[in-house]
Every structure is written in structure tokens, then in C-alpha cells.
Amino acid sequence: MANKTRRIVTGHDKNGKAVFVDDNAFQLEIIPTGDAAMATIWTTATVPADCNDETDGRLRDAGTTLQGGSVIRMVDMLPGTSSPMHRSNSIDYGIVLSGEIELELDDKVFKTIGPEGIIIQNGTIHKWRNPSETEVCRILFVLIEAKPFELNGKPFPEVMEH
């Protein structure tokens, strides 16, 4: 597994002076499906965010996305694994930090993305696959709630296949 992720959080003291609120490192944790390890780094309850909210965003309850808010999450796709096919009502920005990932869309159409590649996931159904049998693929995701894609006035539903 990759090294720990360090998170530095800033805020304000009682006089409005900028201060460091937190500086810690943590390991990513294997998710129940066993295909990846993840750590939520921060969330916001709303978009736009409220800089007066003193909640530790890492501790806010968030699923894949956060209704009305945003999530930043580090993901290690484990060697030789793939996610289920899924769709969420969000705009997802994925930045590949190391390794390679295959992004599969409808009809088994896919692209391979390597380090420094950036994926903008616009609410489409998709699957992630790590083609390496030995190397972890580390991706940093920022997920922001979005209105679902509509076709002929009908919104596409969120999907999580098993």
C-alpha cells in the first residue's frame, strides 16, 4: 500500500487570524468490495462551502458523494482489480497521481490514464480497472453534487452494480 496521506487544515482563531487547525497523516482503508483503499480527506456540507463551518470535514458522514456538498478523497485502486459499474449525480475530478487506470464507459469503450492525467466524470456510468498486477494506482478525486443527466426530460438514475 502507498505511503500515508498528510492533510493540513487551516482556519481562523477567535481574532480572525489565519492559523493551522490540523496537520496529520493517515492510511487509506480497504473498502468492503476489496478493490480499493480510500480515505476521505475533507467534505463540505454545501456548495458554495461555508468557511464558518468548524466541522472537521473528514469526519462528516459522506457516501460516494455528499448531497448538496463536495468530497475530496484519495483512492488506491489495488493491482488487478476493478470497481463495479456505477453512476452518481456528481461532477468528479480525478487526478491520477501514480500508476495507470482504465476508465470503462458504455459498450466496453475505455481509455487508459496514467500519472498526471485528469478525468472529468460528468455523471456517466463507468467502471475503474487497474490493469497492473503489481502496482497500485493512486487517484485524487474531488466530487461535487450535480443535477442528473437528462435524456428527453427523464433523469438518469444513480447506479451501483455489484
KAPE-V224070 format. One record per residue. N is the residue number from 1. RES is the residue in one letter. SS is DSSP state (hx for helix, st for strand, lp for the rest). OMEGA is omega in radians with two decimals (none if undefined). Layout:
BEGIN
N/RES/SS/OMEGA + N/RES/SS/OMEGA
END
This chain:
BEGIN
1/M/lp/-3.12 + 2/A/lp/3.14 + 3/N/lp/3.08 + 4/K/lp/3.07 + 5/T/st/3.13 + 6/R/st/-3.14 + 7/R/st/3.08 + 8/I/st/-3.11 + 9/V/st/3.07 + 10/T/st/3.11 + 11/G/st/-3.12 + 12/H/st/3.00 + 13/D/lp/-3.06 + 14/K/lp/3.11 + 15/N/lp/3.12 + 16/G/lp/3.12 + 17/K/lp/3.10 + 18/A/st/-3.13 + 19/V/st/2.98 + 20/F/st/-3.11 + 21/V/st/-3.07 + 22/D/st/3.05 + 23/D/st/-3.14 + 24/N/st/3.11 + 25/A/st/-3.12 + 26/F/st/3.09 + 27/Q/lp/2.99 + 28/L/lp/-3.11 + 29/E/st/3.12 + 30/I/st/3.12 + 31/I/lp/-3.06 + 32/P/lp/3.14 + 33/T/lp/3.07 + 34/G/lp/-3.08 + 35/D/lp/-3.07 + 36/A/st/2.98 + 37/A/st/-3.07 + 38/M/st/2.98 + 39/A/st/3.01 + 40/T/st/-3.11 + 41/I/st/-3.12 + 42/W/st/3.01 + 43/T/st/2.93 + 44/T/st/-3.12 + 45/A/lp/-3.09 + 46/T/lp/2.94 + 47/V/lp/0.03 + 48/P/lp/-3.13 + 49/A/lp/3.13 + 50/D/lp/-3.13 + 51/C/lp/3.06 + 52/N/lp/3.11 + 53/D/lp/-3.08 + 54/E/lp/3.10 + 55/T/lp/3.00 + 56/D/lp/-3.06 + 57/G/hx/3.11 + 58/R/hx/-3.05 + 59/L/hx/3.13 + 60/R/lp/3.14 + 61/D/lp/-3.14 + 62/A/lp/3.01 + 63/G/lp/3.07 + 64/T/lp/3.05 + 65/T/lp/-3.14 + 66/L/lp/-3.10 + 67/Q/lp/3.13 + 68/G/lp/-3.03 + 69/G/lp/-3.13 + 70/S/st/-3.14 + 71/V/st/2.93 + 72/I/st/-3.00 + 73/R/st/3.02 + 74/M/st/-3.13 + 75/V/st/2.97 + 76/D/st/3.02 + 77/M/st/-3.05 + 78/L/lp/-3.10 + 79/P/lp/3.04 + 80/G/lp/-3.09 + 81/T/lp/3.05 + 82/S/st/3.09 + 83/S/lp/2.95 + 84/P/lp/3.00 + 85/M/lp/-3.08 + 86/H/st/3.05 + 87/R/st/3.05 + 88/S/lp/3.10 + 89/N/lp/-3.10 + 90/S/st/2.91 + 91/I/st/-3.09 + 92/D/st/3.04 + 93/Y/st/-3.14 + 94/G/st/-3.13 + 95/I/st/-3.14 + 96/V/st/-3.12 + 97/L/st/3.11 + 98/S/st/-3.13 + 99/G/lp/3.10 + 100/E/lp/3.11 + 101/I/st/3.00 + 102/E/st/3.08 + 103/L/st/-3.13 + 104/E/st/3.08 + 105/L/lp/3.11 + 106/D/hx/3.05 + 107/D/hx/3.10 + 108/K/hx/3.03 + 109/V/lp/-3.12 + 110/F/st/3.02 + 111/K/st/3.07 + 112/T/st/-3.10 + 113/I/st/-3.14 + 114/G/lp/-3.09 + 115/P/lp/-3.13 + 116/E/lp/3.01 + 117/G/lp/-3.11 + 118/I/st/-3.13 + 119/I/st/3.00 + 120/I/st/-3.05 + 121/Q/st/-3.05 + 122/N/st/3.06 + 123/G/lp/3.13 + 124/T/lp/3.03 + 125/I/lp/-3.05 + 126/H/st/3.10 + 127/K/st/3.07 + 128/W/st/3.10 + 129/R/st/3.05 + 130/N/lp/-3.08 + 131/P/lp/-3.12 + 132/S/lp/3.06 + 133/E/lp/-3.06 + 134/T/lp/-3.00 + 135/E/lp/3.02 + 136/V/lp/3.00 + 137/C/st/-3.13 + 138/R/st/-3.13 + 139/I/st/3.03 + 140/L/st/-3.12 + 141/F/st/2.93 + 142/V/st/-3.08 + 143/L/st/-3.12 + 144/I/st/-3.13 + 145/E/st/3.13 + 146/A/lp/3.00 + 147/K/lp/-3.12 + 148/P/lp/3.02 + 149/F/lp/3.13 + 150/E/st/3.03 + 151/L/st/-3.09 + 152/N/lp/3.08 + 153/G/lp/-3.13 + 154/K/st/-3.14 + 155/P/st/3.03 + 156/F/lp/-3.13 + 157/P/lp/2.96 + 158/E/lp/-3.08 + 159/V/st/2.97 + 160/M/st/3.12 + 161/E/lp/3.14 + 162/H/lp/none
END
